[in-house]
């Protein structure tokens, strides 16, 4: 069996990787786990997250850390982790929570971390939502009460190639060819919800899009992470739904050679190089069947020939949909794949969190961390309104 696995890896040109240990192995097949978790570690005021993480006693952060210690990913994206410069909040979370065993669990260490500014809460000076003011959270480049709210954090047991990280925080929506710009239904003009002056500054990414290269043995895996805006909290113009669609499209173009128009925050143009291995991860706020997404939004990724959708699932999600009822009873998608536990009446539970590896990586296992009610771990189900999603891949050093 081992020989057959090795042969399959060679034939498929699989990426190299390391096992989930601090000490790297030499050549040989390895299991590498990539996970994403919208942990709701956002706060209502700047500085509050640092204060909460400065001691090991914050109940929510302890639960978040316990979920991570149970899943034990090698490379992890945390959505809704407020951005604080110099990795200050990330360092506190690692030291005070992840490196301490939670509830009798085994500590976990991530020597490498990446975070960067995001658009949430950054003032635009524009009245984007047409409420007569230009200083509200809905007028920022991404909805937020202060700069950095709802940020992102990447943690890794493997080195991050910081010199090659690409961020797309400032890419303008109107610079995407064929952008699905929102339309004011009260006027005959098309795509006119935002004025030309507003579109001159409007950024596509509601937080940011990051290409984070992770060095796994002698090969690089690009961790492509983002957190598109929810396709709701708007009106008939569907400004959030259309933005969500095009935020997803950015990665779809980036991996398929259609991104000649793209420029990153350093001015470099184009998408991912041909043949590169990658994993797309994050809270995409888009279900393939149910919810408020623009039809086909997440299918831009799920239908890509470069991606593998393992359709992670859990028994807990099935149980929750049955017992919570409401909108869940009318959904068309299989509740087994749900990752978000939302309002029972609308929109119900949805599949919105994804870990999607590229071809050339061999998937072994995937699941959603959503314990059934009778499990000892069910007490962790209220950690966030999202559940961690993990995918284990097999890689071969070369």
Secondary structure, DSSP 4 states (H G I P E B T S, - for coil): -HHHHHHHHHHHTPPP---SSSSPP-SSEEEEEEEEEEEEE--SSTTHHHHHHTSTT-HHHHHHHHHHHHH--SEEEEEEE---GGGHHHHHHIIIIITS-STT-------EEE----SBT---SS-TT-SS-SSSGGGSSBS-SSTTTT-EEEEESSEE-GGG-EE-TT-BGGGSTT------TTSSSSS-SS-HHHHTT-BS-SS-EEEEEEEETTEEEEEEEE-PPPS-SS-TT-HHHHHHHHHHHHHHHHTTT--TT-B-TTS-BS-PPTT-EEEEEEE----SSSSSPPTTTTHHHHT-TTEE------HHHHHHHHHH-GGGGG--S-GGG--B---TTTT-SB--EEEEEETTSEEEEEEE----TTSGGGGGTTS-SB--EEEEEEEE--
